[in-house]
């Protein structure tokens, strides 16, 4: 399985979007290094790797796409009202 995931910093509104084939391992790697303390807020599972990578790219490159996702999961991200 292929995953697109969103990590959030519990002490700010910062988020990180990524891709992996092993979600649990990747979250552990983030916890051990650059995103210590960040939480998994959301993920999507894809059978096709190219579809997952395309979704990740769209979330990273197109603000409107990420904005729509934030609107869908704003409580999970701790954003309250949209920015």
Secondary structure, DSSP 8 states (H G I E B T S, - for coil): -EEEEEEE-TTSS-EEEEEES-HHHHHHHHHHTTTTT-EEEEEEEESSHHHHHHHHHHHHH-HHHHHHHHHHTHHHHT--S--
